[in-house]
Structure formats: structure tokens, C-alpha cells
Amino acid sequence: MTRWMFVLVGLCACGSTPKPNADGGNGAQADGHAAVADGGSNTCGSLVATIRDFHQSHPDFETFSGNAAYPGIVEALLGNDDKPVYAHAGGTAQTTGPAEFAQWYNDVPNVNQPFSVPIPLSEESPGVFVYDNDAFFPIDGQGFGNEGNNHNFHFTTEIHTQFTYKGGESFTFTGDDDLWLFVNHHLAIDLGGLHQALTQAVDFDARAGELELQVGKTYPMDIFHAERHTVESHFRVETTIDCFVVP
């Protein structure tokens, strides 16, 4: 019985007037990544997710349960392929092992099926943009189907976007099942594992040094989520970032 709720404060796209990106990146970093330099379109828009459907018989789905987050499943830096790097040689209390985890965010024939799903955000109040879905089942009846359940519960979510850091942004996630947020390739939220609804927040100003952020620069944001267990799924995004750009 897993229930998850997703709240992002500081993650969103799309004010009423499109805004241009700032002047671009701040050069190469020690890990080999570079800040985004005017990538993508200058038009603000919705987030776009890749949803990958899995069989419920996959060893990482419907196998594990828990009541607390299990941090440390992935490394603190995003991989050069813009995917999370599994941090263990073998299994953990919440995962089967590196080979199985590698399937979560890569297209693997006969193991998963990918779908592109928009995540539209609306301005709920001045300067606050929201996507709220208390029955987040974006691929019901698709892919491998519901497999005898009332919804298709077994999928991962992958989102890549860019934003301009203006100062003052924040990001809060509340929910269960795995969620990793990377800002400028650095792990900013680590809520891995199956668990009851938990909250973790990011104050971009307070963590600007750690995340290597400079006001006026444009950076990537990468979100990785997994819905691995029945029975509910709530997805809420709330943010003060007024423009996201799909790279």
C-alpha cells in the first residue's frame, strides 16, 4: 500500500508572457559538465515527461516496501549521459541491483515502453505555477496495460528542462516512491526508495554554492521518479520559477 504525493516549489514553467533566457553558462565544472549556454527555445512552456511503462513482475516493482526514505541509491552527481548513476555494486534494501536499475531510465525493448506526456502548469496565484493531479496515472491502459489492476501503477518518470536562476527560488517535494532532483547536475533532493509521504525542500539561495549557481545564468534541472507499487498516485508540482525551457 504505497501512496505518493508530489509537490515541487521552485520547479515550473510558463508564465503568461514568455521570457528570454539569460546570457548562458558559466563554463566547465570540475565534473566535466558545463552550465547551459542559451540551449533550447526561448519560449516558456510546460514540462515534458518521458513515462516508461514496466511489467509489475519487474524485480524492482511490487517487490519492496518501506516507511522511510532510503537515501544513497544514486550518486551525488548526474552521469555524463544525464541519467542517475547507481551507487552500489549489488542490491540494496530497496533495489535489486545495477543492471535492473539501469533499465529504469533507458529504453529497453520488452522490458519497458516509453511515452511522452506533457505536464502543463497553470498560474494558481500570482507568481505560483501548479500542476496538481490526485490520480496521476498517465498511461492507464497503455504499454503493458493495467495487468489486472484498476490503474497502470508501474512506471518511471524522467524530466529534463532548463531554467534561469534569478535568485529567491525554492523547491519542495512531498511524496512517496522514488524521487531524485538534480539541479546543475548536483543531487538536490534524495527521496529514493518506497516510503510514506515525506517532504524535502531546496532553497536555491541557501544552496547556491553547493549547486554552483550564479544569478542570471541558465542551468539544467533533471527529475527522476518511479511509481513502483500500488495503490494510489498523487502528483503535484508547485513552483515560483516562471519559465522552463525544454532543451
KAKAZI-V957123 format. One line per field, one symbol per residue. ss: DSSP state (H for helix, E for strand, L for the rest). psi: psi as a letter, one per 30 degrees, with the letter a starting at -180 (. if undefined). A space follows every 50 residues. Layout:
# KAKAZI-V957123
ss = ???
psi = ???
This chain:
# KAKAZI-V957123
ss = LELLLLLLLLLLLLLLLLLLLLLLLLLELLLLLELELLLLLLLLLLEEEE EEEELLLLLLLLLLLLLLLLLLLELLELLLLLLLLELLLLLLLLLLLHHH HLLLLLLLLLLEEEEEEEELLEEEELLEEEEEELLLLLLLLLLLLLLLLL LLLLEEEEEEEEEELLLLLEEEEEELLLEEEEELLEEEEEELLLLLLEEE EEELLLLHHHHLLLLLLEEEEEEEEEELLLELLLEEEEELLLLLELL
psi = jkkkkjkjjgjlkilfkkkllafalglklfgflllkihlalgkkallkkj kkklkffkffkgelllgllilgellfkklfghlkjkglfblaffleleee effegkkjkfelkkkkkkikkljeljgkkkkjjgiiifhkglbgafhflf ljfjllkkkklllkjfkfllkkkkallkkkkkkhgkjfkjhllkllklkk lkjeefgeeefhkkkflklkkkkklkjfklfljkjkkklfkgkkkk.
